[in-house]
Structure formats: structure tokens, C-alpha cells
Amino acid sequence: MNRRHLPGTKTCRRLAISVIACLSTSAAWASDAWVVLTVDAAYLESGMPLYAKIAEQAALAQQDVAGERKSEIELARDLRQSEVLTALPEAIGEVARAADADLVLDRAVARRVGELTARDVTAEVERILVAQFSQLPLEPGT
Amino acid sequence: MSRLLIALYLSCLSLAAPARAPVLVVDLSEAYTRSTALAGLLADIDAELKQLAQRHRPALERLRGELQRLKQQHPADRDQQLAIARQISDIEATAELEQENLAQANQTAIAEVDSAIAKVKAVLQAETEARAVLDIQETQYVRPDCPCLATERLYELLNERLPKVELRLADS
């Protein structure tokens, strides 16, 4: 083999420096772009089957009761829905922290700002809320 | 070999190129204390409201006292009572108009600050080459130490651009 075609020590060093420079440049650029996730906020705030399940629970509880008790059940249903909405930001935060994300945007906002490749975590947030609330009984009068 | 280095450099650039302009987030929830213009406006409004409350009080108290006295007199002088009631009503209408003017001046001043905020956001976006500057309310979550948070810079630019806003009261 012709020795002239083998890279020398000096060239190898240059190559190594280039690789390091390349990697550090990429890292610096990458740090400019934050980790962005998206959720479907409208779905999480009002469209999830969890809300229908709560309503169904209330409807079942309202059977064969009347008057004041009925209103108490309605109030318990509204309170439970409020609890879900109150827990929503924390659930989003939990998913974001687990993913080491910088930002979570609503899908519509993400589209508006051209953030089209962000990972959508709606299902993960929904899973947390379902785990937290789907098995809880309604507690009218409390 | 130099060709290999050039190729490596070019591929390095192509690796770096996909990194896109960031999205910035600003939190304007403390604007009434962080913006010098808004903090000043708040103080001006407060002072004006106090002045308004004081301006007509002596006259109103005097007229109401007089009206009370006339009502207790026998025989009651209806015409005089009506005249005083009319004066009270006129003063109250003036005070109401002054309050409306103050509210209008406040709205105008706030609109001026809002406009300055919009311009500052545009400056911020241009200077950082960001894709967008979002209000924190438009986000679902922001990591507390996210480098995307540009609130400090926004207030810095806003206070430079609009250190004070005038409360321009129309003549009532």
C-alpha cells in the first residue's frame, strides 16, 4: 500500500479537531431550540370521555332521588369537573418535567408559531387525569 | 485530505442548520409594578381619585345640611328645597362626568402602554431572531428556568421606550 494515501498523525489530529469543533457547534445551535411539547387544550378542558363519565356517574346517582339531593349531586358533578380542570396544569407539568421539556403549547398556538414537529402529549396528560379521577365516587353534600 | 475536512465542515453545518429560531415567552402578570409607566399611571389614578372624592365633598355636605334644615322648617319652603336638590344633582352629575373622564384617560394611557408592549415584543423578536414572542397565558407550561423566558429583557426595553405615560384628562 502506498504510504502517501494513509493519513498521517498531523492530519488525524486536524480531523479530530474538526470533529470536536463540529460537535460543539451543533451543541451550541441545538441549545437555541427548546424542547417543545403540545397538547390539545380544548380536548383536555372539555372533550375528554372522563367528563362524560363524571356526568354519567351523576346521572346514575340522580336516579330515584329528588329535590335537594338532586341539586347536591349536580353540584358534586360540577365540583368534580372543576377539580379535573384544576389538576390539568399540574398533569401537564408532570408530563413536561418527565420529558425534560421547556415549553408546552396548545396545538393551535404551536401551529400558529410554526412549531410543527413538537411531540404531542395529550394522551399522556389524559392518562394522568383518568388515573386520578375516573375511579373517584361523587360525594354529594360534602 | 483537505477535501475530507471541507466535506466534514459542510456536513457539520448541515447538522447545525436544522436548529430553528426559538419561541420566546414573556410574563406580563407583574406589569403594574415592573413597568415604570404603568406603576406611575397607577399612582396618578390613585391621586386623581382622591382629589375627585375631595373636590365636591364640602359643597355637597353643605347643601345636604341645608336641605335637611329646610325640611325641618315650618312652613317648608318647597321652592328653596327644590333649588338645593337641583344643585346637589348638578354637582353629582359633574362628579360622575369627571370620573368618566378619568376612566377614559386611564383607558387611553393603558392603550398607549399596550401599544408600546407590542412594539417592544417586535424588537425583542427581531433582536433574538425568535419565531414568536408568546405571553405566558398562551402557554400550557414553561419550565421555570427556561432560557425561552424573556420577561426581564421585555421590561428593560419597555422601560427604556416608555418610562412614563401621561394621564391626559379631557376638560369636563
Boltz contact constraints between the chains, C-beta under 6 A:
constraints:
  - contact:
      token1: [A, 11]
      token2: [B, 1]
      max_distance: 6.0
  - contact:
      token1: [A, 18]
      token2: [B, 5]
      max_distance: 6.0
  - contact:
      token1: [A, 18]
      token2: [B, 8]
      max_distance: 6.0
  - contact:
      token1: [A, 22]
      token2: [B, 12]
      max_distance: 6.0
  - contact:
      token1: [A, 25]
      token2: [B, 16]
      max_distance: 6.0
  - contact:
      token1: [A, 26]
      token2: [B, 15]
      max_distance: 6.0
  - contact:
      token1: [A, 26]
      token2: [B, 16]
      max_distance: 6.0
  - contact:
      token1: [A, 29]
      token2: [B, 16]
      max_distance: 6.0
  - contact:
      token1: [A, 29]
      token2: [B, 19]
      max_distance: 6.0
  - contact:
      token1: [A, 30]
      token2: [B, 19]
      max_distance: 6.0
  - contact:
      token1: [A, 32]
      token2: [B, 19]
      max_distance: 6.0
  - contact:
      token1: [A, 32]
      token2: [B, 22]
      max_distance: 6.0
  - contact:
      token1: [A, 33]
      token2: [B, 19]
      max_distance: 6.0
  - contact:
      token1: [A, 33]
      token2: [B, 20]
      max_distance: 6.0
  - contact:
      token1: [A, 33]
      token2: [B, 22]
      max_distance: 6.0
  - contact:
      token1: [A, 34]
      token2: [B, 22]
      max_distance: 6.0
  - contact:
      token1: [A, 34]
      token2: [B, 148]
      max_distance: 6.0
  - contact:
      token1: [A, 39]
      token2: [B, 140]
      max_distance: 6.0
  - contact:
      token1: [A, 92]
      token2: [B, 140]
      max_distance: 6.0
  - contact:
      token1: [A, 92]
      token2: [B, 141]
      max_distance: 6.0
  - contact:
      token1: [A, 93]
      token2: [B, 141]
      max_distance: 6.0
  - contact:
      token1: [A, 96]
      token2: [B, 141]
      max_distance: 6.0
  - contact:
      token1: [A, 102]
      token2: [B, 143]
      max_distance: 6.0
  - contact:
      token1: [A, 102]
      token2: [B, 146]
      max_distance: 6.0
  - contact:
      token1: [A, 102]
      token2: [B, 148]
      max_distance: 6.0
  - contact:
      token1: [A, 103]
      token2: [B, 142]
      max_distance: 6.0
  - contact:
      token1: [A, 104]
      token2: [B, 140]
      max_distance: 6.0
  - contact:
      token1: [A, 104]
      token2: [B, 141]
      max_distance: 6.0
  - contact:
      token1: [A, 105]
      token2: [B, 139]
      max_distance: 6.0
  - contact:
      token1: [A, 109]
      token2: [B, 138]
      max_distance: 6.0
  - contact:
      token1: [A, 113]
      token2: [B, 23]
      max_distance: 6.0
  - contact:
      token1: [A, 113]
      token2: [B, 131]
      max_distance: 6.0
  - contact:
      token1: [A, 113]
      token2: [B, 132]
      max_distance: 6.0
  - contact:
      token1: [A, 114]
      token2: [B, 131]
      max_distance: 6.0
